[in-house]
Amino acid sequence: NHPQLGKLEIGGWKRKFIAPVALAFHERHTQEAALADFKDLLLKRLGRPEDPETEDRAEAMLRMIEERSGLIHEPSPGRYSFPHLTFQEYLAAWSLGEQDDYAGHLPGRAGDPWWREVILLEAAHLSVSSDERTSRFIDRLLTCARPRSPEHYRNLVLAAQCLVFCNRDHVEWDLWQCVTEE
C-alpha cells in the first residue's frame, strides 16, 4: 500500500487510470507530456482536481505506476511517456473499447495511420468480451465511408485486418462473409 493512495482499489486500477491518459496522448498525436499535463489527466480521473489531497494522490499514483509497473517512464527530467508506442496504443484501444460509443471515433480516424493499431487492438479487445460489440464495430468501420469510394476500400482492408485479430468465432457470420467476399 502506498500512503498517498489511501483506500484506492488496487485490482485493475492502473489500467483504469492510465488508459484514458494513453488515449489523451494519442488524441494529441504525442508520445510524451510534461509532468503537470500528466498529473492533470490523472486528476480528471480521480475527481475533485481542486483538492490538494487529490493532487498528492495523482502524483503518488504517477510515481507508483512508474516505479512498480513500468507502464510509464521519465525519458527526460519532468517529461513522461509510455516506454513504447505499443503500450500507448493498447491502452488507448482499451479505453475506447470501454466507452458506450466505442465505435463513434471511427469516421474521423479510420484513414489516419496514427490510429491504425489502436483500431486493430480495439477490435481485438472487443472480441474478448462481446461478439455483438465486435460485429457492430467492424460494421461501423465498413459503413463510415461512401460505398465504392477509395475510403470504403481502405476501410474494407482495415476491417479484414480486424477480422484477423478477432477470429471468426467472435464476429457475426454474415459480416465475416461480407468482408471476405468483397
N, C-alpha and C positions, 0 to 999 in steps of 0.2 A: 504493500500500500504506500502510496505517495502522499505525504502530509497535506499538500495543497489541493489534492483532488477530492478529499473527503469521501463521501458515500457514492461516488460515481460508479455505476455498474462497469465492471471490467470486461465481461463477456461480449466480445464484438465491438466494444466502444471505440477502439482505434479506427476500425474501418468506418463506423458510423460517423465519426467526427472528421476523419481525414479525407473521405471520399468526396464530400462536397467541396473541399478545398482543392482537390485534384481537378474537379470539374470546373471550378472558378479559374484555375490556372489555364486549363485547356481552352476555356471560353475567351480568355485574354491572349491566346496564342503565345504563351510564355511557359518556360520551364522553371523559373525561379522568381522569388519575390523577397522584398525586404522583410526583416523580422516584424516590423509594425504591420505590414499588409497581411502577413501570415497570421499574426495574432488577431487582427480584425476579423478575418474569415472564421477563425475558431470561436471568437466571441459571439458571432452571429449564431453559431451552432449551440452555444451554451446558454444563450438568452441573457437578459439584463446586462448588456455590454457597458452600461454606465457605472455598474457596480465595481469598485476597486477589487473586491474579493474575487469576482468573476474574472477580471483581468489577470489576477495572480494565478487562478486556476488554468486559464488559457496558456499562460507562459509555462506553467508546470507541466501541462499536458504536452505542449510542444517539445519540451526538454525530455520528457519521459518517452515519447514516441521516437525521438531522435536517438536516445541512449539505448533503449531496450529493443526496438523493433527494426531499426534500420530503414524504415519507410521514408524518412526524410533525413536530410543531412545539410550541413552548413558548408558549401563549397568555398565560400569566402566570408570573411567576417561580416555578420549582420545580414547575410543573404541565405535563403533556404530554398531547397528544391528536393524533388524526388531523385533518388540515386540513378534512375534510368527512366527514360520516357515511357517505357512499357508499364512501369508501376503507375505512373500518372494516367495513362490510357486505360488500364484495367480499372482503377478506382473511379475514374470519370464514368466509365461504362456502367459500373456497379451503381453509382449514384443515379444515373439516368434511368437505369432499369428498375429502380425502386420508386420512381415517381409515378403518380397517377397517369400523367400524359407522357408515358415513356417513349412514344414514337413522334411526338409533336415537333421535335427538333429536326427530323429527317429532311423536310423540304429545303431548309436552308443549309444543310450540311452534307447531304449525300454526295455532292460533287466536289467537296473540298478535301484534298488529300490529307490534310491535317486531322480530319475526323474519321478517316477510313478504318483504322484499327479500333477506334472507340466503337464504331458501328458494329464491326465484326464481333468484338468482345461483348457488346451489349446483347447481341443476338444469342451468343453462347450462354451468357448469364441468364437470359430469359428462358432458354430451353431447359435449364436445370429445374426451374420452378413451375413453369406453365406452358404447355403446348399451345394453348389458345393465345396467350400473350405473344409467344414467339411467332405464331402464324400471322397475327394482326400486325406485328412489327414488320415482317417481311412483306406482307401485302401493302402496307403503307409505303414502304420503300418503292414498290412497283407502281403505285398509283400517284406518287407525288410529282411525276413528270408527265408531260403530254405524250400520249401514245405515239409510237414510231418516231419520236424525236431523238436526237443524239443523247439527251439526258436520260430518256427512257432506257436506251440500250446500255448506257453506263450504269444505271441503277439495276438493270437486269443482271449484269455481270456481278455487281456487288451483292445482289440477292442470292445469286448462285454461290458466291463465296460464303455468305451467311449459312446457307444450307450445309456446306461442308463442315462448318463449325458446330452446327446444331444436331446433325444426324437425322435421318429420315423419320425416325420414331417420334420426333418432337415437333413435327410440322404437319399440318393437315395435308392429306394425300393429294387433294385437288390443287392446292397451292404448289406442292412439290412438282407435280406433273406440269403445271403451267410454266414454272420457271425452267424446268429441264427441257421441255419441248420447244419453248420459244427460242 
